[in-house]
Amino acid sequence: AESRLFVRELAALEPVVVVGTEGAKQPFWSPDSKSVGFFARGKLMTMAVDGGAPVTIADAPDPRGGTWSA
């Protein structure tokens, strides 16, 4: 099965898949927690957690993790 990112409201019992994150790995939050960065399909990508399409930032054929600071 292909990996994906999920989010869960604190008051909810079930997580919800973040559409567009197929193949995602090594996720990390933006400083304001409104976006998430992740690696997928050999790329570094970001997307807003509340919706929208992922945005490719750069090629990342050998990801080693990420962090997002102000």
C-alpha positions as CSV (number, residue, x, y, z in Angstrom):
1,A,0.0,0.0,0.0
2,E,1.2,3.5,-0.8
3,S,1.9,5.8,2.1
4,R,-0.3,8.9,2.7
5,L,-0.5,11.7,5.3
6,F,-3.5,11.9,7.6
7,V,-4.7,14.5,10.0
8,R,-7.1,14.2,13.0
9,E,-8.9,16.9,14.8
10,L,-8.3,16.6,18.5
11,A,-12.0,16.2,19.2
12,A,-12.4,13.5,16.4
13,L,-11.9,9.8,16.7
14,E,-11.0,9.1,13.1
15,P,-8.1,10.5,11.0
16,V,-8.8,11.9,7.5
17,V,-6.4,11.4,4.6
18,V,-4.8,14.5,3.2
19,V,-5.7,14.3,-0.5
20,G,-2.7,14.7,-2.8
21,T,-0.1,13.1,-0.4
22,E,0.2,9.7,-2.1
23,G,3.7,8.3,-1.5
24,A,4.4,11.0,1.2
25,K,7.1,10.3,3.7
26,Q,9.1,12.2,6.3
27,P,6.5,15.0,6.9
28,F,7.2,18.2,8.8
29,W,5.0,21.1,9.9
30,S,5.3,24.8,8.9
31,P,5.9,27.2,11.8
32,D,2.2,28.3,11.8
33,S,1.0,24.6,11.4
34,K,-1.1,25.6,8.4
35,S,1.1,23.7,5.9
36,V,3.0,20.5,5.8
37,G,6.2,19.7,4.0
38,F,7.0,16.2,2.8
39,F,8.9,14.1,0.3
40,A,7.1,12.1,-2.4
41,R,8.0,10.8,-5.9
42,G,11.6,12.2,-5.7
43,K,10.4,15.7,-4.8
44,L,10.2,18.0,-1.8
45,M,6.6,19.2,-1.6
46,T,4.4,21.4,0.5
47,M,0.7,21.9,0.8
48,A,-1.9,23.6,2.9
49,V,-3.5,21.2,5.4
50,D,-7.0,22.7,4.8
51,G,-6.9,21.8,1.2
52,G,-5.4,22.6,-2.2
53,A,-2.9,20.8,-4.4
54,P,0.6,20.0,-3.4
55,V,3.4,22.3,-4.6
56,T,6.7,21.0,-5.7
57,I,9.6,22.9,-4.2
58,A,12.6,21.0,-5.5
59,D,13.9,17.7,-6.7
60,A,14.8,15.5,-3.7
61,P,15.8,12.1,-5.0
62,D,17.5,11.0,-1.7
63,P,15.5,12.7,1.1
64,R,17.0,12.8,4.6
65,G,14.3,14.7,6.4
66,G,13.3,18.3,6.7
67,T,12.5,21.2,9.0
68,W,10.7,24.4,8.4
69,S,11.7,27.5,10.4
70,A,10.6,31.1,10.3
